[in-house]
Amino acid sequence: MTASRSDTNRPLLGLLAALLCLGMVAATTPAAAEDGEPGRELARIAAVVNDDIITFHDLEMRLRIMLMSSGLEDTPEVRRSLGPRLLRELIDERLQLQEARRLDIEVPESDIDRGVAQIEKNNRLPAGRLEQVLASQGVDIAALRQQVRAEIAWSRAVQARLMSRVIVTAEEVQERLAMLKNSQGRPQYLLAEILLPVEDAAAEAEARQLAQHMIARLRDGLSFPALAEQFSASPTAAAGGDMGWVAEAALDDHLVEAVQKMRPGEMTLVREEGALRLLVLRDRRVVGEDGLPGAGELRRQLEQERLELVARKHLRNLRRSAAVDIRR
């Protein structure tokens, strides 16, 4: 289920895309937190982020949303794989909301209403139906609204605090254009990606396990865009992981090495600095000089790439300076 990206206040990171895959809802049932589980357990504190509390209920709601949107099976193994990652995401969201508050950025309930309504519209759901679908899977609509709030708040905080640091010169635009021109007559690849951040060795093990679950489900016919939109940390998540046609010259050497060995339709997992990248080669071609982007489009692409890097660095700094107490 995809939220609109046309609103200028809408997101840099794409956290809301693919919140539901309607064809999978009926097959997905909560496994670990049914009515028989003591409510007291879900009320326990999972983490404290500065002065904000995350409960096991918050974590369970996010887990159910993730399972609904991704189509992954609700098994103990999948839950163990997703749990640490989702807790880190919730911690990051608290930090993002705290940063927005520090900058006096507020997200009115009307903005959240519009975000939820857009998700319904994009998925051809009548008004109010989304809440019913979530409730059928044991998900409180408040959990979704909190995710919407955090996305909007962080997007606005990034624009307010970080956009001024992004400078793209005319020379850089011309360099990118020259690189693309030089790539004409050489291979281009139609690629899609899921980028899984890796902060440390423990996170890498979790990310690899999650990636292997994804690969298995993709081979069973699960939608790649649905997984990319929900899981990927790349800006391409908003487009279902679609990178479009990419010139070989525009790829880093380790990616060139990977895609040169692939045939259309194949997947590979690539380790790179700070991340694991699940890459799909959809097609390849050699083209002439048609279709080169204009200077304005290239500038916007470069600004978006740079803003994403600056935003990630700022979030890392927020993590380092935060007081985070993870409970067991």
PADRENKOL-955070 format. One line per field, with one value per atom (N, C-alpha, C): residue number from 1; atom name; y, z, x. Coordinates in steps of 0.02 Angstrom, whole numbers, plus 50000, padded with zeros to 5 digits. Layout:
// residues N
i NUM,...
at CA,...
v Y,...
w Z,...
u X,...
This chain:
// residues 328
i 1,1,1,2,2,2,3,3,3,4,4,4,5,5,5,6,6,6,7,7,7,8,8,8,9,9,9,10,10,10,11,11,11,12,12,12,13,13,13,14,14,14,15,15,15,16,16,16,17,17,17,18,18,18,19,19,19,20,20,20,21,21,21,22,22,22,23,23,23,24,24,24,25,25,25,26,26,26,27,27,27,28,28,28,29,29,29,30,30,30,31,31,31,32,32,32,33,33,33,34,34,34,35,35,35,36,36,36,37,37,37,38,38,38,39,39,39,40,40,40,41,41,41,42,42,42,43,43,43,44,44,44,45,45,45,46,46,46,47,47,47,48,48,48,49,49,49,50,50,50,51,51,51,52,52,52,53,53,53,54,54,54,55,55,55,56,56,56,57,57,57,58,58,58,59,59,59,60,60,60,61,61,61,62,62,62,63,63,63,64,64,64,65,65,65,66,66,66,67,67,67,68,68,68,69,69,69,70,70,70,71,71,71,72,72,72,73,73,73,74,74,74,75,75,75,76,76,76,77,77,77,78,78,78,79,79,79,80,80,80,81,81,81,82,82,82,83,83,83,84,84,84,85,85,85,86,86,86,87,87,87,88,88,88,89,89,89,90,90,90,91,91,91,92,92,92,93,93,93,94,94,94,95,95,95,96,96,96,97,97,97,98,98,98,99,99,99,100,100,100,101,101,101,102,102,102,103,103,103,104,104,104,105,105,105,106,106,106,107,107,107,108,108,108,109,109,109,110,110,110,111,111,111,112,112,112,113,113,113,114,114,114,115,115,115,116,116,116,117,117,117,118,118,118,119,119,119,120,120,120,121,121,121,122,122,122,123,123,123,124,124,124,125,125,125,126,126,126,127,127,127,128,128,128,129,129,129,130,130,130,131,131,131,132,132,132,133,133,133,134,134,134,135,135,135,136,136,136,137,137,137,138,138,138,139,139,139,140,140,140,141,141,141,142,142,142,143,143,143,144,144,144,145,145,145,146,146,146,147,147,147,148,148,148,149,149,149,150,150,150,151,151,151,152,152,152,153,153,153,154,154,154,155,155,155,156,156,156,157,157,157,158,158,158,159,159,159,160,160,160,161,161,161,162,162,162,163,163,163,164,164,164,165,165,165,166,166,166,167,167,167,168,168,168,169,169,169,170,170,170,171,171,171,172,172,172,173,173,173,174,174,174,175,175,175,176,176,176,177,177,177,178,178,178,179,179,179,180,180,180,181,181,181,182,182,182,183,183,183,184,184,184,185,185,185,186,186,186,187,187,187,188,188,188,189,189,189,190,190,190,191,191,191,192,192,192,193,193,193,194,194,194,195,195,195,196,196,196,197,197,197,198,198,198,199,199,199,200,200,200,201,201,201,202,202,202,203,203,203,204,204,204,205,205,205,206,206,206,207,207,207,208,208,208,209,209,209,210,210,210,211,211,211,212,212,212,213,213,213,214,214,214,215,215,215,216,216,216,217,217,217,218,218,218,219,219,219,220,220,220,221,221,221,222,222,222,223,223,223,224,224,224,225,225,225,226,226,226,227,227,227,228,228,228,229,229,229,230,230,230,231,231,231,232,232,232,233,233,233,234,234,234,235,235,235,236,236,236,237,237,237,238,238,238,239,239,239,240,240,240,241,241,241,242,242,242,243,243,243,244,244,244,245,245,245,246,246,246,247,247,247,248,248,248,249,249,249,250,250,250,251,251,251,252,252,252,253,253,253,254,254,254,255,255,255,256,256,256,257,257,257,258,258,258,259,259,259,260,260,260,261,261,261,262,262,262,263,263,263,264,264,264,265,265,265,266,266,266,267,267,267,268,268,268,269,269,269,270,270,270,271,271,271,272,272,272,273,273,273,274,274,274,275,275,275,276,276,276,277,277,277,278,278,278,279,279,279,280,280,280,281,281,281,282,282,282,283,283,283,284,284,284,285,285,285,286,286,286,287,287,287,288,288,288,289,289,289,290,290,290,291,291,291,292,292,292,293,293,293,294,294,294,295,295,295,296,296,296,297,297,297,298,298,298,299,299,299,300,300,300,301,301,301,302,302,302,303,303,303,304,304,304,305,305,305,306,306,306,307,307,307,308,308,308,309,309,309,310,310,310,311,311,311,312,312,312,313,313,313,314,314,314,315,315,315,316,316,316,317,317,317,318,318,318,319,319,319,320,320,320,321,321,321,322,322,322,323,323,323,324,324,324,325,325,325,326,326,326,327,327,327,328,328,328
at N,CA,C,N,CA,C,N,CA,C,N,CA,C,N,CA,C,N,CA,C,N,CA,C,N,CA,C,N,CA,C,N,CA,C,N,CA,C,N,CA,C,N,CA,C,N,CA,C,N,CA,C,N,CA,C,N,CA,C,N,CA,C,N,CA,C,N,CA,C,N,CA,C,N,CA,C,N,CA,C,N,CA,C,N,CA,C,N,CA,C,N,CA,C,N,CA,C,N,CA,C,N,CA,C,N,CA,C,N,CA,C,N,CA,C,N,CA,C,N,CA,C,N,CA,C,N,CA,C,N,CA,C,N,CA,C,N,CA,C,N,CA,C,N,CA,C,N,CA,C,N,CA,C,N,CA,C,N,CA,C,N,CA,C,N,CA,C,N,CA,C,N,CA,C,N,CA,C,N,CA,C,N,CA,C,N,CA,C,N,CA,C,N,CA,C,N,CA,C,N,CA,C,N,CA,C,N,CA,C,N,CA,C,N,CA,C,N,CA,C,N,CA,C,N,CA,C,N,CA,C,N,CA,C,N,CA,C,N,CA,C,N,CA,C,N,CA,C,N,CA,C,N,CA,C,N,CA,C,N,CA,C,N,CA,C,N,CA,C,N,CA,C,N,CA,C,N,CA,C,N,CA,C,N,CA,C,N,CA,C,N,CA,C,N,CA,C,N,CA,C,N,CA,C,N,CA,C,N,CA,C,N,CA,C,N,CA,C,N,CA,C,N,CA,C,N,CA,C,N,CA,C,N,CA,C,N,CA,C,N,CA,C,N,CA,C,N,CA,C,N,CA,C,N,CA,C,N,CA,C,N,CA,C,N,CA,C,N,CA,C,N,CA,C,N,CA,C,N,CA,C,N,CA,C,N,CA,C,N,CA,C,N,CA,C,N,CA,C,N,CA,C,N,CA,C,N,CA,C,N,CA,C,N,CA,C,N,CA,C,N,CA,C,N,CA,C,N,CA,C,N,CA,C,N,CA,C,N,CA,C,N,CA,C,N,CA,C,N,CA,C,N,CA,C,N,CA,C,N,CA,C,N,CA,C,N,CA,C,N,CA,C,N,CA,C,N,CA,C,N,CA,C,N,CA,C,N,CA,C,N,CA,C,N,CA,C,N,CA,C,N,CA,C,N,CA,C,N,CA,C,N,CA,C,N,CA,C,N,CA,C,N,CA,C,N,CA,C,N,CA,C,N,CA,C,N,CA,C,N,CA,C,N,CA,C,N,CA,C,N,CA,C,N,CA,C,N,CA,C,N,CA,C,N,CA,C,N,CA,C,N,CA,C,N,CA,C,N,CA,C,N,CA,C,N,CA,C,N,CA,C,N,CA,C,N,CA,C,N,CA,C,N,CA,C,N,CA,C,N,CA,C,N,CA,C,N,CA,C,N,CA,C,N,CA,C,N,CA,C,N,CA,C,N,CA,C,N,CA,C,N,CA,C,N,CA,C,N,CA,C,N,CA,C,N,CA,C,N,CA,C,N,CA,C,N,CA,C,N,CA,C,N,CA,C,N,CA,C,N,CA,C,N,CA,C,N,CA,C,N,CA,C,N,CA,C,N,CA,C,N,CA,C,N,CA,C,N,CA,C,N,CA,C,N,CA,C,N,CA,C,N,CA,C,N,CA,C,N,CA,C,N,CA,C,N,CA,C,N,CA,C,N,CA,C,N,CA,C,N,CA,C,N,CA,C,N,CA,C,N,CA,C,N,CA,C,N,CA,C,N,CA,C,N,CA,C,N,CA,C,N,CA,C,N,CA,C,N,CA,C,N,CA,C,N,CA,C,N,CA,C,N,CA,C,N,CA,C,N,CA,C,N,CA,C,N,CA,C,N,CA,C,N,CA,C,N,CA,C,N,CA,C,N,CA,C,N,CA,C,N,CA,C,N,CA,C,N,CA,C,N,CA,C,N,CA,C,N,CA,C,N,CA,C,N,CA,C,N,CA,C,N,CA,C,N,CA,C,N,CA,C,N,CA,C,N,CA,C,N,CA,C,N,CA,C,N,CA,C,N,CA,C,N,CA,C,N,CA,C,N,CA,C,N,CA,C,N,CA,C,N,CA,C,N,CA,C,N,CA,C,N,CA,C,N,CA,C,N,CA,C,N,CA,C,N,CA,C,N,CA,C,N,CA,C,N,CA,C,N,CA,C,N,CA,C,N,CA,C,N,CA,C,N,CA,C,N,CA,C,N,CA,C,N,CA,C,N,CA,C,N,CA,C,N,CA,C,N,CA,C,N,CA,C,N,CA,C,N,CA,C,N,CA,C,N,CA,C,N,CA,C,N,CA,C,N,CA,C,N,CA,C,N,CA,C,N,CA,C,N,CA,C,N,CA,C,N,CA,C,N,CA,C,N,CA,C,N,CA,C,N,CA,C,N,CA,C,N,CA,C,N,CA,C,N,CA,C,N,CA,C,N,CA,C,N,CA,C,N,CA,C,N,CA,C,N,CA,C,N,CA,C,N,CA,C,N,CA,C,N,CA,C,N,CA,C,N,CA,C,N,CA,C,N,CA,C,N,CA,C,N,CA,C,N,CA,C,N,CA,C,N,CA,C,N,CA,C
v 49941,50000,50061,50106,50160,50227,50267,50335,50382,50435,50483,50517,50529,50564,50634,50657,50721,50781,50772,50826,50847,50912,50934,50922,50912,50895,50820,50783,50711,50691,50636,50608,50598,50606,50591,50516,50482,50413,50362,50381,50334,50280,50298,50247,50218,50254,50232,50190,50184,50149,50076,50049,49978,49958,49997,49978,49917,49906,49847,49818,49753,49719,49681,49709,49684,49611,49589,49519,49471,49497,49454,49458,49506,49518,49456,49424,49367,49309,49306,49249,49264,49324,49344,49349,49312,49314,49323,49365,49374,49309,49295,49231,49236,49290,49289,49331,49370,49414,49410,49350,49342,49362,49354,49376,49340,49279,49242,49267,49309,49335,49389,49387,49436,49507,49550,49620,49653,49627,49656,49651,49596,49588,49642,49656,49707,49777,49787,49853,49866,49815,49824,49873,49904,49951,49913,49925,49894,49937,50003,50049,50118,50156,50226,50266,50314,50355,50426,50447,50509,50506,50544,50541,50505,50477,50445,50369,50339,50268,50231,50173,50126,50063,50041,49981,49921,49862,49802,49803,49839,49847,49886,49940,49978,49933,49891,49847,49795,49767,49718,49748,49809,49841,49852,49875,49886,49819,49767,49702,49678,49687,49664,49704,49770,49810,49785,49770,49746,49680,49634,49570,49577,49621,49631,49659,49707,49741,49701,49658,49622,49554,49526,49459,49404,49422,49372,49332,49268,49226,49246,49242,49259,49197,49186,49129,49155,49113,49134,49155,49120,49137,49206,49222,49288,49342,49328,49377,49390,49338,49348,49389,49378,49415,49489,49502,49571,49611,49578,49615,49668,49651,49702,49759,49742,49794,49843,49816,49859,49901,49873,49913,49972,49959,50014,50067,50044,50092,50135,50104,50142,50191,50170,50216,50275,50261,50315,50363,50335,50377,50424,50398,50441,50497,50481,50532,50583,50560,50606,50652,50625,50666,50716,50694,50739,50796,50781,50833,50882,50856,50901,50947,50919,50961,51014,50995,51043,51102,51087,51139,51172,51157,51185,51166,51106,51081,51037,51054,51015,50986,50928,50895,50894,50937,50937,50871,50855,50794,50794,50853,50857,50832,50844,50819,50743,50715,50642,50613,50646,50623,50620,50671,50672,50615,50602,50547,50480,50468,50405,50401,50458,50459,50445,50470,50458,50384,50351,50280,50242,50261,50229,50241,50303,50319,50280,50276,50241,50167,50140,50069,50056,50108,50102,50078,50103,50088,50146,50132,50186,50218,50279,50315,50275,50267,50231,50157,50130,50058,50035,50077,50058,50039,50078,50062,49994,49976,49911,49854,49865,49814,49803,49857,49851,49815,49834,49804,49729,49708,49637,49596,49629,49596,49614,49645,49661,49721,49766,49825,49887,49924,49986,50041,50077,50130,50183,50188,50237,50222,50158,50140,50166,50159,50186,50262,50294,50367,50392,50356,50375,50370,50319,50311,50368,50386,50442,50507,50517,50578,50583,50528,50528,50543,50513,50525,50598,50627,50697,50743,50730,50772,50771,50711,50706,50739,50730,50762,50837,50866,50938,50961,50920,50937,50937,50888,50884,50945,50962,51021,51084,51091,51152,51157,51101,51102,51087,51044,51016,51039,51061,51077,51131,51177,51232,51207,51146,51118,51084,51076,51040,51091,51087,51132,51090,51100,51067,51120,51118,51169,51151,51202,51190,51142,51147,51102,51030,51017,50949,50921,50965,50944,50925,50966,50953,50890,50878,50817,50755,50757,50701,50691,50747,50742,50713,50735,50710,50635,50614,50543,50502,50529,50493,50491,50546,50547,50497,50492,50446,50373,50363,50294,50270,50315,50295,50244,50193,50138,50085,50096,50046,50018,49965,49933,49978,49971,50000,49943,49951,49898,49925,49887,49903,49866,49904,49875,49893,49851,49866,49845,49878,49867,49868,49834,49843,49854,49911,49929,49919,49876,49862,49890,49942,49971,49921,49926,49882,49927,49932,49975,49939,49873,49834,49761,49718,49647,49614,49632,49603,49623,49686,49710,49676,49661,49627,49557,49522,49454,49456,49505,49511,49529,49575,49597,49540,49499,49442,49391,49379,49333,49358,49423,49453,49449,49464,49462,49392,49341,49273,49255,49279,49270,49303,49363,49399,49362,49339,49304,49242,49205,49145,49162,49215,49235,49263,49300,49327,49270,49218,49160,49124,49133,49104,49149,49207,49251,49314,49327,49388,49449,49503,49565,49599,49611,49647,49719,49756,49825,49828,49779,49780,49775,49731,49724,49786,49811,49870,49930,49942,50001,50000,49940,49936,49930,49895,49878,49921,49945,49976,50044,50058,50124,50171,50149,50191,50237,50296,50340,50305,50253,50217,50177,50172,50136,50164,50230,50262,50238,50210,50184,50108,50076,50004,49976,50016,49994,50002,50030,50037,50090,50070,50116,50142,50114,50133,50106,50134,50115,50151,50115,50144,50127,50179,50169,50134,50090,50054,50103,50158,50207,50241,50239,50272,50226,50162,50115,50110,50100,50087,50021,50015,49957,49891,49888,49825,49806,49856,49842,49821,49852,49832,49759,49741,49672,49623,49644,49601,49594,49650,49647,49616,49622,49592,49516,49487,49414,49390,49437,49419,49416,49375,49373,49405,49433,49464,49417,49445,49406,49380,49382,49356,49407,49382,49423,49408,49458,49447,49493,49472,49512,49539,49605,49638,49673,49659,49693,49756,49812,49874,49912,49967,50005,50027,50002,50024,49993,49943,49917,49850,49814,49758,49780,49764,49784,49721,49710,49656,49685,49658,49688,49639,49665,49625,49656,49616,49638,49621,49672,49661,49655,49693,49690,49726,49719,49755,49775,49828,49852,49895,49908,49957,50007,50072,50122,50176,50216,50273,50334,50393,50455,50482,50442,50465,50461,50503,50496,50524,50564,50594,50646,50646,50696,50765,50815,50884,50906,50966,50992,50999,51022,51032,50966,50914,50849,50820,50829,50804,50841,50906,50944,50918,50906,50880,50811,50769,50703,50709,50752,50761,50791,50838,50867,50815,50773,50720,50671,50650,50604,50634,50697,50730,50741,50760,50771,50707,50651,50586,50570,50582,50569,50614,50677,50724,50704,50683,50662,50600,50553,50492,50510,50554,50574,50609,50652,50688,50639,50589,50540,50499,50482,50447,50490,50555,50600,50603,50602,50601,50538,50482,50418,50421,50448,50450,50492,50546,50592,50575,50524,50508,50462,50465,50418,50365,50306,50252,50193,50173,50117,50062,50008,49953,49901,49887,49841,49770,49721,49650,49618
w 50000,50000,50000,49955,49944,49958,49998,50011,49959,49945,49894,49913,49862,49874,49843,49821,49786,49833,49894,49943,49959,49957,49972,50043,50088,50157,50166,50114,50121,50115,50126,50154,50110,50148,50122,50123,50175,50187,50168,50160,50136,50186,50248,50298,50291,50255,50256,50196,50148,50088,50103,50066,50072,50141,50173,50240,50239,50184,50178,50107,50103,50038,50042,50012,50025,50006,49956,49937,49989,50037,50086,50154,50164,50230,50257,50215,50239,50261,50233,50249,50308,50335,50388,50453,50503,50568,50622,50673,50727,50764,50781,50811,50884,50903,50968,51021,51002,51052,51049,51051,51047,51113,51116,51175,51238,51230,51288,51319,51283,51311,51362,51421,51472,51448,51458,51439,51476,51535,51576,51541,51503,51467,51414,51375,51323,51351,51414,51445,51471,51473,51498,51453,51483,51446,51408,51343,51302,51299,51299,51296,51319,51344,51361,51319,51281,51236,51263,51295,51332,51382,51372,51419,51390,51330,51298,51307,51317,51331,51270,51255,51205,51243,51233,51267,51220,51249,51208,51165,51188,51147,51083,51090,51031,50983,51010,50969,50934,50970,50941,50885,50895,50842,50779,50788,50730,50696,50734,50706,50664,50688,50650,50585,50588,50527,50477,50502,50458,50426,50465,50438,50386,50399,50351,50285,50290,50230,50189,50223,50188,50162,50194,50175,50204,50247,50281,50329,50336,50381,50454,50493,50564,50602,50604,50639,50693,50742,50793,50764,50711,50680,50649,50613,50582,50636,50689,50743,50776,50787,50816,50770,50704,50655,50652,50655,50647,50711,50769,50831,50844,50843,50857,50807,50743,50691,50705,50721,50732,50795,50846,50906,50889,50848,50828,50788,50745,50707,50753,50804,50851,50891,50909,50943,50899,50835,50788,50781,50778,50772,50832,50892,50951,50946,50923,50914,50862,50808,50756,50781,50819,50847,50899,50937,50986,50951,50896,50859,50829,50804,50777,50831,50890,50946,50964,50964,50980,50931,50868,50817,50813,50863,50866,50805,50780,50724,50752,50736,50758,50697,50706,50654,50674,50646,50665,50649,50687,50675,50605,50579,50511,50459,50470,50423,50426,50485,50492,50460,50470,50438,50362,50334,50261,50239,50280,50264,50263,50313,50316,50258,50244,50188,50122,50114,50052,50043,50099,50095,50073,50101,50082,50008,49985,49916,49868,49884,49841,49835,49886,49886,49873,49848,49829,49887,49946,50004,50019,50037,50058,50123,50134,50194,50257,50301,50363,50360,50300,50292,50317,50311,50332,50406,50447,50518,50530,50492,50500,50479,50424,50400,50452,50479,50531,50592,50614,50673,50664,50602,50590,50602,50600,50613,50681,50723,50791,50795,50746,50746,50764,50813,50834,50784,50759,50711,50739,50805,50836,50819,50811,50793,50724,50677,50609,50611,50648,50652,50681,50729,50757,50705,50663,50610,50559,50542,50497,50528,50592,50626,50623,50639,50640,50572,50520,50452,50432,50443,50425,50465,50530,50574,50554,50539,50520,50453,50406,50341,50348,50389,50399,50438,50485,50523,50477,50433,50386,50340,50315,50271,50308,50370,50408,50431,50451,50483,50435,50385,50346,50274,50246,50174,50157,50203,50190,50183,50208,50204,50137,50097,50033,49979,49951,49897,49838,49781,49719,49669,49647,49602,49529,49487,49415,49388,49416,49393,49409,49467,49485,49439,49421,49375,49308,49284,49220,49222,49280,49287,49282,49315,49312,49240,49206,49138,49092,49102,49061,49072,49135,49151,49114,49114,49080,49004,48977,48905,48887,48930,48918,48923,48957,48966,48907,48860,48802,48761,48738,48702,48748,48813,48862,48897,48935,48965,49014,49015,49066,49096,49160,49196,49226,49218,49251,49317,49371,49437,49487,49537,49595,49657,49713,49772,49836,49887,49956,49997,50030,50068,50142,50174,50245,50282,50323,50359,50407,50413,50458,50500,50564,50610,50643,50655,50689,50671,50701,50684,50700,50757,50775,50725,50705,50656,50589,50571,50507,50507,50563,50567,50560,50593,50588,50517,50486,50418,50369,50377,50332,50340,50402,50413,50382,50391,50360,50285,50256,50184,50156,50192,50169,50171,50223,50225,50163,50148,50091,50026,50016,49954,49946,50001,49997,49977,50008,49992,49922,49899,49831,49780,49794,49749,49749,49803,49806,49773,49748,49712,49749,49808,49844,49805,49812,49775,49801,49756,49775,49797,49760,49782,49852,49870,49937,49991,49980,50028,50029,49969,49965,49998,49986,50013,50089,50118,50191,50225,50194,50229,50208,50146,50121,50151,50166,50192,50137,50074,50018,49997,49970,49943,49889,49856,49805,49835,49902,49934,49913,49903,49883,49815,49774,49708,49708,49765,49768,49755,49769,49759,49688,49644,49573,49565,49539,49526,49455,49413,49343,49305,49246,49206,49232,49250,49280,49235,49215,49175,49216,49184,49219,49251,49217,49243,49307,49319,49378,49439,49429,49485,49517,49583,49618,49592,49599,49571,49598,49663,49691,49663,49644,49613,49540,49505,49436,49435,49481,49484,49495,49537,49552,49492,49461,49407,49344,49332,49273,49273,49333,49339,49339,49339,49345,49278,49276,49218,49239,49191,49208,49249,49303,49348,49409,49409,49465,49521,49582,49641,49670,49704,49739,49800,49851,49912,49914,49918,49914,49980,50009,50071,50051,50081,50069,50135,50133,50195,50225,50285,50322,50301,50256,50232,50196,50192,50146,50092,50030,49974,49938,49940,49900,49832,49781,49714,49666,49625,49573,49505,49460,49391,49351,49330,49293,49218,49193,49122,49111,49051,49032,48959,48940,48872,48858,48795,48772,48730,48747,48714,48682,48640,48608,48652,48621,48657,48676,48668,48685,48761,48784,48853,48907,48891,48944,48982,49049,49087,49077,49088,49084,49146,49143,49199,49262,49254,49312,49347,49308,49337,49372,49341,49372,49437,49439,49500,49556,49540,49591,49616,49570,49590,49638,49621,49663,49731,49731,49795,49838,49808,49847,49875,49834,49858,49917,49910,49962,50025,50017,50075,50114,50078,50111,50153,50126,50163,50225,50218,50274,50328,50307,50355,50393,50359,50394,50445,50425,50471,50532,50521,50577,50624,50597,50639,50679,50648,50685,50743,50732,50786,50842,50824,50875,50916,50883,50919,50969,50946,50989,51051,51044,51100,51144,51124,51161,51219,51269,51325,51310,51290,51271,51318,51351,51397,51369,51344,51317,51371,51386,51439,51412,51454,51434,51470
u 50043,50000,50044,50034,50081,50050,50085,50063,50091,50056,50077,50142,50185,50248,50247,50190,50188,50189,50165,50163,50234,50249,50317,50337,50289,50305,50312,50302,50306,50379,50396,50456,50516,50568,50634,50648,50627,50648,50595,50533,50483,50463,50450,50435,50365,50320,50250,50230,50273,50252,50237,50189,50171,50150,50109,50086,50042,50007,49965,49971,49974,49967,49902,49849,49782,49773,49810,49804,49832,49871,49903,49870,49825,49797,49762,49723,49684,49728,49788,49832,49877,49875,49920,49883,49905,49872,49923,49909,49956,49967,50031,50046,50067,50099,50131,50097,50047,50017,49941,49914,49842,49811,49744,49708,49731,49759,49780,49844,49881,49943,49928,49959,49943,49955,49905,49912,49969,49983,50037,50104,50115,50178,50186,50132,50136,50143,50122,50127,50197,50239,50308,50347,50396,50438,50492,50496,50548,50610,50601,50659,50637,50686,50676,50725,50699,50740,50738,50792,50792,50733,50681,50624,50563,50569,50512,50515,50457,50452,50425,50455,50431,50410,50348,50324,50327,50319,50315,50251,50200,50141,50158,50197,50219,50257,50300,50340,50297,50248,50203,50161,50136,50096,50138,50200,50243,50259,50269,50283,50225,50164,50105,50097,50110,50107,50159,50219,50273,50254,50225,50206,50151,50102,50049,50075,50121,50143,50193,50232,50284,50262,50210,50190,50233,50282,50322,50278,50294,50255,50266,50212,50216,50239,50304,50333,50381,50396,50445,50512,50534,50597,50596,50542,50536,50531,50494,50488,50556,50595,50662,50706,50698,50738,50718,50652,50628,50631,50625,50618,50671,50736,50787,50786,50774,50772,50714,50655,50598,50606,50638,50650,50697,50748,50792,50753,50706,50666,50624,50594,50553,50596,50656,50702,50719,50734,50749,50689,50629,50570,50563,50576,50572,50623,50684,50735,50715,50684,50662,50607,50560,50506,50534,50582,50613,50650,50684,50719,50669,50613,50561,50533,50522,50497,50548,50612,50664,50664,50646,50643,50574,50531,50463,50421,50432,50393,50337,50276,50219,50183,50154,50117,50044,50002,49931,49897,49845,49808,49778,49762,49733,49783,49848,49899,49902,49897,49897,49835,49778,49716,49725,49757,49766,49814,49864,49910,49874,49832,49794,49745,49712,49664,49698,49760,49796,49813,49831,49845,49782,49725,49662,49648,49657,49643,49688,49752,49799,49783,49750,49733,49660,49625,49555,49511,49527,49487,49439,49378,49333,49358,49337,49358,49339,49388,49376,49390,49397,49406,49474,49525,49593,49594,49560,49558,49527,49476,49444,49490,49528,49574,49629,49655,49706,49679,49619,49589,49578,49563,49552,49615,49673,49737,49765,49723,49744,49789,49786,49829,49788,49810,49779,49796,49746,49758,49805,49808,49853,49926,49943,50011,50029,49982,49993,49998,49954,49955,50021,50048,50113,50168,50165,50214,50208,50146,50135,50162,50148,50171,50247,50281,50354,50383,50353,50379,50373,50314,50304,50349,50354,50394,50467,50493,50564,50577,50531,50539,50543,50500,50500,50562,50583,50644,50705,50708,50764,50764,50705,50702,50722,50699,50712,50784,50813,50878,50935,50924,50979,50982,50926,50925,50976,50987,51034,51106,51119,51187,51200,51147,51154,51168,51227,51247,51271,51239,51259,51280,51342,51367,51352,51356,51346,51399,51459,51513,51497,51467,51449,51394,51347,51295,51326,51372,51404,51447,51479,51518,51473,51415,51369,51344,51328,51304,51358,51421,51476,51485,51478,51485,51432,51370,51316,51328,51352,51366,51421,51472,51527,51505,51448,51424,51383,51368,51329,51368,51332,51365,51392,51388,51409,51348,51355,51296,51259,51194,51152,51110,51092,51058,50993,50940,50876,50876,50882,50894,50839,50833,50791,50831,50818,50859,50818,50844,50822,50885,50889,50948,50934,50973,50966,51026,51017,51073,51105,51170,51209,51254,51238,51276,51333,51325,51377,51369,51411,51411,51344,51315,51251,51197,51197,51148,51158,51221,51234,51205,51212,51184,51108,51077,51004,50983,51021,51003,51011,51063,51072,51016,50996,50941,50877,50864,50804,50808,50866,50874,50862,50884,50873,50799,50763,50690,50658,50681,50653,50665,50726,50744,50700,50691,50649,50577,50550,50481,50475,50526,50525,50525,50562,50563,50497,50459,50391,50339,50361,50315,50294,50323,50306,50328,50290,50304,50367,50415,50476,50461,50418,50403,50374,50332,50303,50357,50405,50460,50504,50520,50565,50534,50469,50437,50434,50429,50423,50491,50539,50601,50661,50663,50724,50735,50799,50818,50841,50836,50856,50799,50815,50762,50720,50748,50709,50652,50648,50593,50526,50523,50460,50435,50481,50463,50467,50460,50463,50532,50584,50652,50678,50636,50654,50709,50767,50822,50821,50776,50775,50835,50845,50904,50965,51016,51076,51136,51172,51232,51286,51323,51376,51425,51439,51487,51461,51396,51368,51367,51384,51384,51453,51453,51516,51545,51611,51645,51617,51600,51576,51508,51468,51403,51412,51458,51473,51494,51538,51561,51504,51456,51399,51353,51333,51283,51310,51375,51404,51398,51392,51387,51314,51267,51196,51161,51109,51064,50998,50961,50897,50853,50825,50783,50819,50885,50923,50930,50940,50951,51020,51048,51111,51112,51150,51157,51228,51234,51299,51314,51372,51393,51431,51414,51450,51454,51488,51499,51433,51419,51361,51295,51296,51233,51242,51185,51178,51129,51144,51100,51077,51011,50981,50965,50997,50995,50961,50917,50884,50900,50926,50937,50875,50838,50777,50790,50840,50856,50922,50950,51010,51004,51042,51039,51102,51112,51162,51124,51129,51088,51131,51097,51130,51125,51117,51119,51050,50999,50932,50921,50877,50852,50897,50947,50987,50946,50950,50912,50940,50897,50919,50956,50985,51025,50982,50919,50876,50861,50846,50832,50893,50951,51013,51027,51015,51026,50981,50918,50872,50894,50917,50942,51001,51048,51107,51089,51042,51019,50987,50945,50911,50961,51010,51061,51100,51118,51159,51118,51055,51012,51002,50995,50987,51049,51108,51169,51175,51158,51161,51111,51051,51000,51022,51052,51076,51130,51176,51229,51200,51150,51120,51085,51051,51018,51069,51126,51179,51204,51211,51232,51181,51117,51064,51068,51082,51089,51146,51204,51262,51253,51216,51206,51147,51107,51045,51060,51018,51018,50966,50988,50943,50953,50899,50900,50855,50885,50846,50835,50772,50754,50749,50758,50753,50694
